[in-house]
Amino acid sequence: MGVVRTGIRGSVGVQALASFGPLALGFFTVWQESLLCTGQLLTQHAAASAARSAAVVIPDDPKRYGGSQANTISNERTQAVRAAAVRAMAPLVYDETIEDVEVSFPGTAGRVEPGRELTVKVTSTFRCVLPLARSLVCDSNGTTKLTSEAKMPAQAARYEYGSKP
């Protein structure tokens, strides 16, 4: 006769449940990290787009930017550069994964001279959404800051708008 063991029925089900938790956590963590990497890539793309935009917007005609002087960084010109960054990040901005897109010009003060390297910094807030994984990958509030910089030579105007040659 065979030996009958008692008390081990259902152990396979318990083992499956015990191994499913860490496996699911690992899967969600890798998924959240890939979303975060996508956000960082889009932030880098936005910084490059903003730098290209700034190279043209900063020296542009003052009439387009509320009369702010050409070759200077004003609020109106900064908003135009920010719009270029937001358009580059559109897929994640529209689904509210990325919020609070900010554009700054570190190291740039006063008048922008022709050929001078113009640095544009884009900072955004990435919202982590996957359960459990967001506490491992992101900050305690479920978000993380993404930052990227790009440089482009300023195409600053060597003349005054409205003046006759």
C-alpha positions, 0 to 999 in steps of 0.5 A: 500500500502507498503512503498517504500524506495529509496536510499538503493539499493545495500547497501548489496553489499557495506556492503559485500565489506566493511567487506571483506577487514578486513576479508582478512587482518586477514586471510593473517595475520594469514597465514603470522604468521604461515609461520613465525612460520614454519621458526622459527621451522626450525631455531631451527631444524637447530641449533640442526643439526648444534650443532650435526655437530659441535660436530663431525666436530670441532675435525675431522681430519685436512686433511678434513678442509684445514689443520686447527688444530683439536679442533679449530673453523676455517673458513673451519669447520664453513662452514661444520657446516653451510652446516648442518644448511642449509640442515635442512632449505632446504624447505624454503632455496630453495624457497628463503623464508629464506636467509643469513643463518649464523652460529656462536659459541658464548662463544667459543674461542680458543681450544675446550676441550673434554666434554665442552658444545659447543653452536651453534647459527643460524641466518637467514633472513626470507622474508615475502611475503603475501601482507598487512600482511607482513607490520603487521608481519615483519619489514618495509623492509618485512623481519625479523631475526630468531635466535636460539641456541643449545648446544651439548657437544664437542666430542673433540679429546684427541689425535693428528691426524697423531701421532702413538700410 
